[in-house]
Amino acid sequence: MIKENPVVQKILCLRKWFSLRMPWIKTLGKKTRGFERHERVKEVPKLSKTALPVIYPSKENEWESVATFNPAAINMGGKIHLLYRAIGIDSVSRIGYAVSEDGINFERYPRPVFEIPIESLSKSNNPNIETSFVSSYWSYSFGCEDPRVTEIKDDSKVYMCYVFFDGKSNPRIALTSIPVHNFARKWEWEESRIISPPGITVKSACILPEKINGNYVMFFRIFPSIFIDFVKDLRELDGETRFLQPQYEIPPREGKWDSLKIGMGAPPIKTREGWLGIYYGVDRDDPYYRYRIGAMLLKHNDPTEVICRSEDPILEPESPYEGRIAYPCGAVLHKDTLYVYYGANDMFVCVATAYLDEFLDKVF
């Protein structure tokens, strides 16, 4: 039994399980295109979970001793690299790093590889944290949250989008990058800039791995939908004169498992059938407001066009340690296998896999 495993016992002793609170804020987005045309799938593909979390809080490092979850993932140099959100005893969210040869067994770096200067986020400067902006259990955490990473080969860079939260204003999207030759060697990130507009809660941002017609394609979430923006030059997103713009929308679906809200979980992966997007959704009628994972296919030359969306989740959170949340931030192909990395219960990093060809065959 999984509960008898000593590693799981150690994990389960770290904290008492909690009830998820979700105070939602209504925000308005610009609808420029509808997405009512979705083909039904004959069989819903499923992901196979590993038995245990692959990353969990470490008492050896204070900065990641409380929670480690919501990991970005990238396949570089034949290895799978994770950049995960870590919370320490000071309630600050930082980004940790782990690397694996097989996608399951990870070696962790002992220090954060990215963080916001603590002096700008100290509790003394944020005595009245606005919890209504935050949908996770960690309402009193602030810093850099929920990273997504994309390598753009033409730029020789790895870009990281993350949620910036200072405890007082709406969570917003920030962008930074690092040269490929420095990634996993020298963690010398370029200076971050906030790229979503003030006064609007924006989360779940990622960049398509290829340019489309010379444009970067950026996905992000303004409740309740996924929005898409095309950007000619990322430097245009300067945080002053040009912010992310909701040009195209992929909305929730009434009466389905993703009827309340959706967000892109990981940068879409190019496959023979289209761009494979791993996304999360919440059901309006689910009394537990569970975060579940689904899949969608986007057209190769026009990723605003949805070819297909899974009629049911491809992964759901389960006991004993996933609670109500399975929140994907990273997905990679490694050889012939799809690896989806997700945060479980705002506490652990977990992974689930599928053979890509079999997975796509079930979609079509």
C-alpha positions as CSV (number, residue, x, y, z in Angstrom):
1,M,0.0,0.0,0.0
2,I,1.2,3.5,-0.8
3,K,0.6,4.8,2.7
4,E,3.0,2.3,4.1
5,N,5.9,3.6,2.1
6,P,8.3,5.4,4.4
7,V,8.9,8.2,2.0
8,V,5.2,8.9,1.8
9,Q,4.9,8.7,5.6
10,K,7.6,11.4,5.8
11,I,5.8,13.6,3.3
12,L,2.5,13.2,5.0
13,C,3.9,14.3,8.3
14,L,5.0,17.6,7.0
15,R,1.6,19.2,7.3
16,K,-2.1,18.6,7.9
17,W,-4.2,18.5,4.8
18,F,-6.2,21.6,4.2
19,S,-9.4,22.8,2.5
20,L,-8.8,24.8,-0.7
21,R,-10.2,28.4,-0.6
22,M,-11.0,30.0,-3.9
23,P,-12.1,33.6,-3.8
24,W,-12.5,34.5,-7.5
25,I,-12.3,38.0,-8.9
26,K,-14.1,38.8,-12.0
27,T,-12.0,40.4,-14.7
28,L,-13.0,41.4,-18.2
29,G,-11.1,40.3,-21.3
30,K,-11.4,41.2,-24.9
31,K,-13.2,38.6,-27.0
32,T,-12.0,38.6,-30.6
33,R,-12.7,35.1,-31.6
34,G,-15.1,32.3,-30.5
35,F,-14.1,28.7,-30.0
36,E,-17.4,26.8,-30.0
37,R,-16.2,24.2,-32.6
38,H,-14.7,21.3,-30.7
39,E,-14.7,17.8,-32.0
40,R,-15.6,15.0,-29.6
41,V,-12.9,12.4,-29.0
42,K,-13.6,8.7,-29.3
43,E,-11.6,7.8,-26.2
44,V,-10.1,10.1,-23.6
45,P,-6.4,9.5,-23.2
46,K,-5.1,9.1,-19.7
47,L,-1.7,9.8,-18.1
48,S,0.0,7.2,-15.8
49,K,1.1,8.5,-12.5
50,T,4.3,7.6,-10.7
51,A,3.7,6.2,-7.2
52,L,5.4,9.1,-5.3
53,P,6.2,12.8,-5.6
54,V,9.5,13.5,-7.4
55,I,10.1,16.7,-5.4
56,Y,9.0,17.4,-1.9
57,P,9.8,19.9,0.9
58,S,13.3,19.6,2.3
59,K,13.9,20.4,6.0
60,E,17.6,20.8,5.1
61,N,16.9,24.0,3.3
62,E,14.8,26.6,5.0
63,W,13.9,28.3,1.7
64,E,12.1,25.1,0.5
65,S,11.1,23.6,3.8
66,V,7.4,24.4,3.6
67,A,6.3,23.6,0.0
68,T,7.8,22.6,-3.4
69,F,5.3,22.6,-6.2
70,N,4.1,23.9,-9.6
71,P,7.2,23.1,-11.7
72,A,8.3,24.3,-15.1
73,A,10.0,21.7,-17.2
74,I,12.4,21.7,-20.2
75,N,14.3,19.0,-22.0
76,M,17.8,20.2,-22.8
77,G,21.0,18.2,-23.4
78,G,19.1,14.9,-23.1
79,K,18.1,15.8,-19.5
80,I,14.9,17.0,-18.0
81,H,15.3,20.2,-16.0
82,L,12.7,21.4,-13.5
83,L,12.3,24.9,-12.1
84,Y,9.8,24.7,-9.3
85,R,8.2,27.1,-6.9
86,A,9.5,26.7,-3.3
87,I,8.2,28.3,-0.1
88,G,10.3,28.6,3.0
89,I,9.6,29.5,6.6
90,D,9.7,33.2,5.7
91,S,6.6,32.7,3.4
92,V,8.6,33.9,0.3
93,S,8.2,32.0,-3.0
94,R,11.5,31.3,-4.8
95,I,12.5,29.2,-7.7
96,G,14.4,26.0,-7.1
97,Y,16.1,23.7,-9.6
98,A,16.4,19.9,-10.1
99,V,17.7,17.8,-13.0
100,S,17.1,14.2,-14.1
101,E,18.4,11.7,-16.6
102,D,15.2,9.6,-16.6
103,G,12.5,12.2,-15.7
104,I,11.7,10.5,-12.4
105,N,14.8,10.6,-10.2
106,F,16.0,14.2,-9.6
107,E,19.1,15.8,-8.2
108,R,18.3,19.1,-6.5
109,Y,20.3,22.2,-6.4
110,P,20.8,23.4,-2.8
111,R,20.1,27.1,-3.3
112,P,17.4,29.0,-5.2
113,V,18.2,29.7,-8.8
114,F,15.9,32.7,-9.0
115,E,14.3,35.0,-6.5
116,I,13.0,38.5,-5.9
117,P,15.1,40.6,-3.5
118,I,13.8,39.9,-0.1
119,E,13.9,43.5,1.0
120,S,11.2,44.3,-1.5
121,L,8.9,41.6,-0.1
122,S,9.5,41.5,3.6
123,K,6.5,41.1,5.9
124,S,7.4,44.4,7.6
125,N,6.7,46.1,4.3
126,N,3.5,44.0,3.7
127,P,1.6,44.0,7.0
128,N,-1.8,43.7,5.2
129,I,-1.5,41.0,2.5
130,E,-4.6,41.1,0.3
131,T,-5.7,37.4,0.3
132,S,-8.5,38.0,-2.2
133,F,-6.0,38.1,-5.0
134,V,-4.8,34.6,-4.3
135,S,-6.6,31.3,-5.1
136,S,-4.2,28.9,-3.5
137,Y,-3.7,27.8,0.1
138,W,-0.6,30.0,0.4
139,S,-2.5,33.3,0.7
140,Y,0.3,34.7,2.9
141,S,3.1,33.9,0.5
142,F,4.6,36.3,-1.9
143,G,7.5,36.4,-4.4
144,C,7.9,34.6,-7.7
145,E,5.3,31.9,-8.3
146,D,4.4,29.2,-10.8
147,P,7.1,29.4,-13.5
148,R,6.9,28.3,-17.1
149,V,10.0,28.0,-19.3
150,T,10.5,27.9,-23.1
151,E,13.6,27.6,-25.2
152,I,13.5,29.7,-28.3
153,K,16.3,28.3,-30.4
154,D,16.5,31.3,-32.8
155,D,17.3,33.5,-29.8
156,S,19.6,31.0,-28.0
157,K,17.7,31.8,-24.9
158,V,15.4,30.2,-22.3
159,Y,12.5,32.5,-21.3
160,M,10.8,32.2,-18.0
161,C,7.3,33.6,-17.3
162,Y,6.2,33.7,-13.7
163,V,3.6,35.3,-11.5
164,F,4.9,38.3,-9.5
165,F,3.0,38.9,-6.2
166,D,4.0,41.6,-3.7
167,G,1.2,40.8,-1.3
168,K,-0.7,44.1,-1.9
169,S,-1.7,44.3,-5.5
170,N,-3.0,42.0,-8.2
171,P,-0.7,39.1,-9.2
172,R,0.9,40.0,-12.5
173,I,3.0,38.2,-15.1
174,A,6.8,38.9,-15.2
175,L,9.3,37.8,-17.8
176,T,13.0,37.1,-17.6
177,S,15.4,35.1,-19.7
178,I,18.8,33.4,-19.6
179,P,21.3,32.5,-22.4
180,V,21.1,28.8,-23.2
181,H,24.9,28.5,-22.5
182,N,24.3,29.7,-18.9
183,F,21.3,27.6,-18.2
184,A,22.0,25.1,-15.4
185,R,25.6,26.5,-15.2
186,K,25.6,30.2,-14.3
187,W,22.2,31.4,-13.1
188,E,22.6,34.9,-14.5
189,W,19.1,35.9,-15.5
190,E,18.4,39.2,-17.2
191,E,16.5,41.8,-15.2
192,S,12.8,40.9,-14.9
193,R,10.0,43.1,-16.1
194,I,6.3,43.0,-15.4
195,I,4.5,42.5,-18.7
196,S,0.8,42.3,-17.8
197,P,-1.2,45.5,-17.0
198,P,-1.8,46.8,-13.5
199,G,-5.1,46.3,-11.8
200,I,-5.8,43.0,-13.5
201,T,-5.0,39.5,-12.1
202,V,-3.1,37.6,-14.7
203,K,-1.6,34.2,-14.3
204,S,-0.5,31.0,-16.1
205,A,1.7,32.6,-18.8
206,C,3.9,30.7,-21.2
207,I,5.5,31.2,-24.6
208,L,5.1,28.9,-27.6
209,P,8.5,27.2,-28.5
210,E,8.4,28.5,-32.1
211,K,7.5,31.8,-33.6
212,I,4.5,32.0,-35.9
213,N,4.8,34.3,-38.9
214,G,7.7,36.0,-37.1
215,N,5.8,36.5,-33.9
216,Y,6.2,35.1,-30.4
217,V,2.9,33.5,-29.2
218,M,2.1,34.1,-25.6
219,F,-0.6,32.3,-23.6
220,F,-2.0,33.7,-20.3
221,R,-5.0,33.5,-18.1
222,I,-7.4,36.2,-17.2
223,F,-10.3,34.6,-15.3
224,P,-11.9,32.6,-16.6
225,S,-10.2,32.0,-20.0
226,I,-6.9,31.4,-21.7
227,F,-5.9,34.4,-23.8
228,I,-3.3,34.6,-26.6
229,D,-1.2,37.5,-27.7
230,F,1.2,37.8,-30.7
231,V,4.3,39.8,-30.0
232,K,6.8,40.8,-32.7
233,D,9.6,41.6,-30.3
234,L,9.5,40.6,-26.6
235,R,11.3,43.8,-25.8
236,E,8.0,45.6,-26.8
237,L,6.6,44.2,-23.5
238,D,8.4,46.9,-21.5
239,G,5.9,47.1,-18.7
240,E,5.3,50.8,-19.5
241,T,4.0,51.3,-23.0
242,R,3.1,47.8,-24.1
243,F,1.6,45.0,-21.9
244,L,0.1,41.6,-22.8
245,Q,-3.1,42.0,-24.7
246,P,-6.0,39.5,-24.9
247,Q,-6.2,39.3,-28.6
248,Y,-7.7,35.8,-28.8
249,E,-9.6,33.7,-26.3
250,I,-10.0,30.0,-25.5
251,P,-12.9,30.0,-23.0
252,P,-14.3,27.4,-20.5
253,R,-17.0,25.1,-21.7
254,E,-20.4,25.2,-20.1
255,G,-21.6,21.9,-18.6
256,K,-18.2,20.2,-18.8
257,W,-15.3,19.5,-16.4
258,D,-13.6,22.8,-17.3
259,S,-16.7,25.0,-17.0
260,L,-15.5,27.5,-14.3
261,K,-12.0,28.4,-15.5
262,I,-9.1,27.1,-17.5
263,G,-5.4,28.0,-17.9
264,M,-2.6,26.8,-20.1
265,G,-0.4,24.6,-17.9
266,A,2.7,24.3,-20.0
267,P,4.1,25.6,-23.2
268,P,2.4,23.6,-26.0
269,I,4.5,20.8,-27.5
270,K,4.7,20.4,-31.3
271,T,3.4,17.0,-32.5
272,R,2.4,15.4,-35.8
273,E,-1.2,16.4,-35.2
274,G,-0.7,20.0,-33.9
275,W,0.4,21.8,-30.8
276,L,-0.4,19.7,-27.8
277,G,-1.5,21.9,-24.9
278,I,-1.7,20.5,-21.4
279,Y,-4.0,22.7,-19.5
280,Y,-5.9,22.8,-16.2
281,G,-9.6,23.3,-15.6
282,V,-12.1,23.7,-12.7
283,D,-15.7,22.5,-12.9
284,R,-18.3,25.1,-11.9
285,D,-20.4,22.3,-10.4
286,D,-17.6,20.6,-8.5
287,P,-18.2,21.2,-4.8
288,Y,-14.5,20.6,-4.1
289,Y,-13.3,23.0,-6.9
290,R,-10.7,20.5,-7.9
291,Y,-7.9,21.4,-10.4
292,R,-7.8,18.7,-13.0
293,I,-5.7,18.3,-16.1
294,G,-6.8,18.1,-19.7
295,A,-5.4,18.2,-23.2
296,M,-6.1,20.3,-26.3
297,L,-4.6,20.3,-29.8
298,L,-4.0,23.6,-31.6
299,K,-3.4,24.1,-35.3
300,H,0.3,24.2,-36.3
301,N,0.2,27.4,-38.2
302,D,-2.5,29.1,-36.2
303,P,-2.4,28.2,-32.5
304,T,-5.5,30.3,-31.8
305,E,-7.5,27.6,-33.6
306,V,-8.5,24.7,-31.3
307,I,-8.7,21.4,-33.2
308,C,-9.8,19.3,-30.2
309,R,-10.2,19.3,-26.5
310,S,-10.5,16.3,-24.2
311,E,-14.1,15.7,-23.1
312,D,-12.9,14.5,-19.7
313,P,-9.8,15.1,-17.7
314,I,-6.7,13.2,-18.5
315,L,-5.6,13.3,-14.9
316,E,-7.3,14.0,-11.6
317,P,-6.0,14.6,-8.1
318,E,-6.2,11.6,-5.8
319,S,-5.4,10.7,-2.2
320,P,-3.3,10.4,-0.2
321,Y,-1.1,13.4,-1.1
322,E,-2.7,15.1,-4.1
323,G,-5.7,16.5,-2.3
324,R,-7.8,18.6,-4.5
325,I,-5.1,20.1,-6.8
326,A,-3.3,18.7,-9.8
327,Y,-1.8,21.9,-11.4
328,P,0.5,21.4,-14.4
329,C,3.3,23.9,-15.2
330,G,5.6,21.7,-17.3
331,A,5.4,19.1,-20.0
332,V,8.2,17.7,-22.1
333,L,8.9,14.9,-24.6
334,H,11.7,12.6,-23.6
335,K,12.4,10.0,-26.3
336,D,9.0,8.6,-27.1
337,T,7.3,9.5,-23.9
338,L,5.3,12.5,-22.7
339,Y,6.1,13.7,-19.2
340,V,3.6,16.0,-17.5
341,Y,4.9,17.6,-14.3
342,Y,2.3,19.1,-11.9
343,G,2.0,20.5,-8.4
344,A,0.0,18.3,-6.1
345,N,-2.1,19.9,-3.3
346,D,0.1,23.1,-3.4
347,M,2.8,21.0,-1.7
348,F,4.6,18.5,-4.0
349,V,5.9,18.0,-7.5
350,C,4.5,14.9,-9.2
351,V,4.8,13.5,-12.7
352,A,2.6,11.4,-15.0
353,T,3.5,9.9,-18.4
354,A,2.2,8.5,-21.6
355,Y,3.6,7.1,-24.8
356,L,3.1,10.1,-27.1
357,D,1.9,8.1,-30.2
358,E,-0.7,6.1,-28.2
359,F,-1.8,9.3,-26.5
360,L,-2.4,11.1,-29.8
361,D,-4.0,8.0,-31.4
362,K,-6.7,8.2,-28.6
363,V,-7.3,11.8,-29.4
364,F,-7.9,11.1,-33.1
